[in-house]
């Protein structure tokens, strides 16, 4: 069965490259500004680049924050990418007056790497510290492409992979059906495409189970 994956369009992000990666993974992709489409989809991707505050305000003003939270509460897979990953948390130092979605516990702070540079741009190795479904078939030590100046201080139990940029950075987090990646899977070669394929498989699983039950 083909799951419907909604890509949240709130005015920021490289949506088409995400869409192409999900199509290659076998999803029926809906790039949408419609809250109802987000809630009804089998899974939701929250992409994004830019400033936390502007993004959080746009999600709230368009009713998309509520829809994403509702999808998560219904047990549907939700994946945040780059800025979208940061928006899953409670708050960000970048815009202290605005709240994130609060779907993951923790806060986002500006990078202060000892020898590294800000922003962090380029290829870095992933070190997998906890196996989760999103990382099935993704090898520890593979490279992913990062572009960011802020990083999430997540609950240690939620961290699935880290990278190093003058210190350890949470690169992949997962708590039940809510997941986030600080890097761009659509720009990260085979490993990134495998991650999207795993997400689509997670969206497909309930549909397959319902089909078996109905047979």
N, C-alpha and C positions, 0 to 999 in steps of 0.2 A: 504494500500500500504506500501511497505517496503522501507524506505529511505536509501540512501547510505550515510554513515558517514565515512569520511576520518580521520584517526588518523595520524598526521604528525610525521614521523620517521626521526629525524635529529641527531640520535646517542645518545640521552639521554632520560631517563625516563623508567618507568615500563609499557611498552606498552601492554604487554599481559593481565595484570589485568584490564587495561582500556578496552581492546578489549572484554574480557569476560563480563564485566559489560554492555557494549553496546549491545552485542549479546543477553544478558538476557533481555534487554529493547526492543528488536525487530528490531534492525538495521542490515543492510547489511554492515559489517565493512570492511574497506580497510585500513590496516596499510601500509603506503606508503612513499616512498622517491621521488615520481613522482609529480612534480608541476602540470602537466595536470590533474592528478587524484584529487588533492586538489581542483582545480578550478571547475571541473565538478561535484563534490560530492554535495549532498543536504545539508551537514553541515560539519564543520571541528572542530576537537579537536586538540588543541596544548598542549600536556603534557610536562613534563620535570622535572628533578632534576639536581642540579649541579650549575655551575657558569653562570651568566648572559652573560658575555662577550663571552665565548666560544660558548654558545648557539646562541647568536645573530649573531656571525660570521658564524656559520654553516648554519643557515637559509639563510643568504645573499649569501654565496658562492654557495649554491645548488639551488638557485632560488626559494626557498620555501617561503621566506618573501614576495616576489612579489605575489605569488599565493594566500597566505593567505589574503593579502590585497585586492586582486581582488575578492576573495570570499566574503569578508566583504562588499566591495563596491557594489556587486551584490545583497546584502540583505540577503545572506545566514547566518544561525546561525553559529557563531564562538565562541568556548569556550576554554579559557586558563585554565590550571590546574597547580597549584603550581608555578614552574618556568615559565611555559607557561602563566600563569596569569600575572606574572611580565613583561614578554616580550611584552605584549599588550600595555604597557605604553611607554612614550617618552624616558625615560632614567633610569639608575640605578647608585646609588653611588658605587656599586660593581665594575662597569666597565665604568667609566665616559666618556671614549673616544669612546664608541660604542653606537649606538642608538637602541632603541627598535622599535617596529612596529608602534608606534604612533596611534594605533586604539582607545586608551583610553587616555584622558588627565591626566597628573600627572607624578610623578616620584617615584622611588623605593629607599628606604633608609634602612640602617641597623637598626635592632631592638636595642633599648636602654631602656629596661624595668627597672622600679625602683626596684621591688623585684624579677623579673623574671630572667630566665636564657636564654642564647643564645648559641646554637640554641634553638628555641622553638620546642620541640618534645612532642607530646602526645595529649590527648583528651581535647578539650575545647568546652564550650557551644557556640552555635550561637544565637545571638540576632537579630531577623529580624526587620529591621527599615523601610523597604519599600517592599511592595509586588510586585514581578515580576513573570512572567510565569515560570522561572527556579525554583522557590521555591514553586510552587503549591503543596499543601499537605505536605510540610515540616514545622514542628512546631518550633516556636521560643522556645529556651531552649534545643533543641536537641544537641547531641554531634557530633563533627566532628574531624577527625584526622589530625594534623598539623605536618609538618617537614620543618622548614625554619629559616633563619637568617636575612632575609630582608622582608620588607613589603611595599606595595604600598601606597603612599599618593594620593588617588584618589580625583576627584571632588566630593564634598559632595552629589551633586544631583545624582551621579552614584552609590553610596553605597547602597546596598540592605540588607546586614547583616554585623554585626561586631562581634568580639570576644575580650576577654580581656586577655592580657598577660603583666601585668605591665603597662597597658594603652590600649586604644582602637585600634584595628587593623581592617582594612577593610577585611572582610572574603569573601564577595560576592559582585561583582560589575556588573552592567548591564547598557549599553547604547545602546538603539535600539537593533540590532541583535548581538552586540558584548558583551560577558560576560566573567567573570573570577572568579575563586574561589581559595583562597590561600591554602585551605586544599586539601586532597586527597579523593574525593567522593568514589572511588573504595575501600578505606580502612575504610569507615565511616558508615558501616552497612546499615540499611534500609533507613535512611535519604539520604545517598549518592547514593544509587541505585535509589531512587525516583528522585533525581536531574538528573541523567543520563536519566531516563525514560522521564522526562519533556523535556530534550533537544532533545531526539529522536522524541517526539511528535511535537516539534516546527519544526523539519526538515521534518516531514511527512505532516504537515498542507498544504503547497503549493501544494503538489502532490494531496492531496484529493480535494482541491479546483479546480485544473485543471481538475481532473476526473469528478467532478460535472458539470463543465462548458461544457465539451465535451459530456456529456450524453444527 
